[in-house]
Amino acid sequence: MARIVLHRLATSIVTVFITTVLVFALRYLFPGGPIQAMLGGSGAGQVTAKQLGAIKARLGLNVPVPDQYWHWLLNALHGNFGTSYYSQQPVMQVLRPRFVPSLELIVGSLGVSIVVGGGIGVLAAIMHHRRLGRAIVLATGLGLSVPDFWLATLAAGFLGLTWRIFPAVGYTPISQGFLSNIHSIILPVLVLSVVVGSILARHVSSAMTAALNSPYIRTAWAMGLPRRKVYLSCALRNAVGPVITFIPLAFAALVGGTVPVEHVFNIPGLGSEILSSVTNEDFPVVQAIVLIVGVIVALLNLGADVAMVAIDPRVRSAISE
Amino acid sequence: MRNKVASYSAAPLIASAEARAPLSWAKRKKRLVRGEKLGASGVIGLTIVCLLLIVSVLARWLPIANPLAQNLHLLDARPSASHWLGTDLVGRDVFSRTIYGCQSAFEGVAIAVGAMLALGIPWGLAAGLFGGVVDEVLMRAADALLSIPPLILAIGVVAAVGPSIVHSMLTVGVISSPGIARLLRSSVLPVRRAQFVLVAQSLGVGRTRIAMRHILPNAMAPVIVQTVAAASQFLIVEAALGFLGLGVAPPAPSWGQDMANAYSFFTANPAATVVPGLAITVGAWSLSAFGEGLRRVLVRE
């Protein structure tokens, strides 16, 4: 067990290392390079060689690229992601107030997806051959294809602007009352849950279907166990694995989803920050957000794998072989 | 491995190898042409995808309004006989723009699919064929790419080198290529040990030829299925980039961008927001339904 976890930890470190290289290299992927990006397309022609040298020196770009990477990495490990081009403040200071709203949306949607999506998935597996089961397959297929930003505009447009049931835009921080905070995030959370919940329902349903077709369930039926016992105490355990391995995947999907959804609902989270930073050509802020997201997903993957090893003896024996 | 195999009797080994052998392409083609196993949703999906492709190619010859023509006397109009879905904020016909939007959507998807396959196939093939350290390094790199959400990385690239739908969709394709690589690697592994590969080796067929003519075609089925499924997601990402103002440059019609523009005048003409989104949903659903049908046709379960 400890050996498996250590091995998995080592691979995670490699993964995180490659992620940092990738995020650092973002600016070098396409022609132009960082200076060009910073000056914007139009201003680049009017800069003299001397000014260029001054900019390079200020940004630390006058040293070899591997040294630049090392310097950037050491700073990033200390939580120092440089200075925002736009606000001229440290990037971390810009990002700090942005974490809570995004985290609320993501954790809320994860919760809704696991409870509702997982439940629907279990139901679809049990009702496999019935009309309800087929309806669920159809609905989750549709849920996978609906763009979340479209749902967001529909929800904010119809429920917020036309019928005025919910606040169309805006975010009330939790310090101004728990209920009004929940009221302000309920629509975006539901919108984000549709796609992720559908994916989870699919995963859970296929794991449950496989379990229900397996010999030990047949034995349970043959022994005359009551229906509830077969489903809840024998088959349901098989839904736990897909949920755990799904969490890192869902987190990544939700982070992607928060960008347009926070934009539509005007929620001051990381998603709207990355968008306004792109518009302002504020590369360090975008770079920091991409890196933070990548590292969190890698850590969640590590956590999910370790959890699977801990709870499922089949996974353990499969790895140690 | 081979020594271990030799110690067992040969007969059950061959039987089990045959049972696990991938379907032949002749059989797959037959199934596909007859529509066997594609299923109702697969057929509907394929039909809609074909329709959308035809419409996007023929758009300029269809008897519809010019998607760029502005009518400044008729802004944000509700649907009427002359403008089926109304007009947008500068008086352009929403229906016509939705039809033309197909083009940029499929162009974006094609760029991403091309990048994904161009990188993913050699990647997975190398990992599966060489094994060992090469495999380990390639698969760890795949993990790293998979831990960043495509939309976020595409935004990162826009921030780094400026807005360009080609760059963003290339990035989306590149970041999705590890999925293809992993899939191809896992389907190459059993084929690599199949008997026909052993026979080809013993006949002295070159290594490149074995890889390209014998192993790759027999390992491609899951990759094709995954490609169609990925195309469905790319359609949504392309629209999302447009919606965020990071997609094709205006005034070119684009589902995502038109939706964002229409949303700022939602109460005046809701149809202009609803319909482009519906087009994205229908396109993405058709691709994924076709993909699932294709899985039933191509992959033995």
Contacts between the chains, C-beta under 8 A, distances in Angstrom:
chain1	res1	chain2	res2	distance
A	11	B	140	6.1
A	11	B	143	7.3
A	14	B	140	4.8
A	14	B	144	7.9
A	15	B	140	5.9
A	15	B	143	4.6
A	15	B	144	4.7
A	15	B	147	6.6
A	16	B	144	7.7
A	17	B	144	8.0
A	18	B	140	6.6
A	18	B	141	5.6
A	18	B	143	7.9
A	18	B	144	3.6
A	18	B	145	8.0
A	19	B	144	4.7
A	19	B	147	6.1
A	19	B	148	6.9
A	22	B	144	6.5
A	22	B	145	7.1
A	22	B	148	7.5
A	23	B	148	7.9
A	23	B	156	7.3
A	26	B	156	5.3
A	26	B	157	6.3
A	26	B	159	7.8
A	26	B	160	4.4
A	27	B	160	4.4
A	27	B	161	7.2
A	29	B	157	6.7
A	29	B	160	7.0
A	29	B	161	7.2
A	29	B	171	7.8
A	30	B	157	7.2
A	30	B	160	7.3
A	30	B	161	4.3
A	30	B	167	5.7
A	31	B	161	7.8
A	32	B	161	5.3
A	32	B	162	7.4
A	34	B	160	7.6
A	36	B	161	7.9
A	37	B	159	7.6
A	37	B	160	5.7
A	37	B	161	5.8
A	37	B	162	6.5
A	40	B	162	7.6
A	41	B	162	6.3
A	138	B	41	7.9
A	141	B	41	7.5
A	141	B	285	6.7
A	141	B	288	6.7
A	141	B	289	6.6
A	141	B	292	7.8
A	142	B	281	7.5
A	142	B	285	6.1
A	144	B	284	7.9
A	144	B	285	7.9
A	144	B	288	6.2
A	145	B	232	6.5
A	145	B	236	7.5
A	145	B	281	5.4
A	145	B	284	3.8
A	145	B	285	3.8
A	145	B	288	5.8
A	146	B	281	5.2
A	146	B	284	7.9
A	147	B	236	4.9
A	147	B	239	5.8
A	147	B	240	6.5
A	147	B	243	7.9
A	147	B	277	6.3
A	147	B	280	5.1
A	147	B	281	6.7
A	147	B	284	7.4
A	149	B	239	7.7
A	149	B	240	5.7
A	149	B	243	4.9
A	149	B	256	7.6
A	149	B	259	7.7
A	150	B	259	6.6
A	150	B	273	8.0
A	150	B	277	3.2
A	150	B	280	6.5
A	150	B	281	7.0
A	153	B	259	6.6
A	153	B	263	4.7
A	153	B	266	7.1
A	153	B	273	5.4
A	153	B	277	7.1
A	154	B	273	7.4
A	154	B	274	7.0
A	154	B	277	7.2
A	157	B	263	6.7
A	157	B	266	4.2
A	157	B	267	7.7
A	157	B	270	6.4
A	157	B	273	6.2
A	158	B	270	7.5
A	161	B	266	5.6
A	161	B	267	5.5
A	162	B	266	7.7
A	162	B	267	6.2
A	162	B	270	7.3
A	248	B	147	7.9
A	252	B	147	6.9
A	252	B	148	7.5
A	252	B	149	4.6
A	253	B	149	6.7
A	255	B	149	5.2
A	255	B	152	6.2
A	256	B	149	3.7
A	256	B	150	6.7
A	256	B	151	4.0
A	256	B	152	5.8
A	259	B	151	6.1
A	259	B	152	7.2
A	259	B	155	6.9
A	259	B	240	7.7
A	259	B	244	6.6
A	260	B	240	5.7
A	260	B	243	5.7
A	260	B	244	6.0
A	263	B	244	6.6
A	264	B	263	7.4
A	274	B	152	7.0
A	274	B	155	5.7
A	275	B	155	7.3
A	275	B	244	5.9
A	277	B	159	6.6
A	278	B	155	5.6
A	278	B	158	5.4
A	278	B	159	4.8
A	278	B	246	6.7
A	279	B	245	7.5
A	281	B	159	7.0
A	281	B	162	8.0
A	282	B	159	7.4
A	283	B	159	5.1
A	283	B	160	6.1
A	286	B	155	6.6
A	286	B	156	5.4
A	286	B	159	3.8
A	286	B	160	7.7
A	287	B	156	6.8
A	287	B	159	7.4
A	287	B	160	7.9
A	289	B	152	7.3
A	290	B	148	6.4
A	290	B	152	5.7
A	290	B	153	6.4
A	290	B	155	7.8
A	290	B	156	4.4
A	293	B	148	6.5
A	293	B	149	6.7
A	293	B	152	5.7
A	294	B	144	7.6
A	294	B	147	5.1
A	294	B	148	4.5
A	297	B	147	4.0
A	297	B	148	7.1
A	297	B	149	7.8
A	298	B	143	7.6
A	298	B	144	7.5
A	298	B	147	4.7
A	301	B	143	7.4
A	301	B	147	6.6
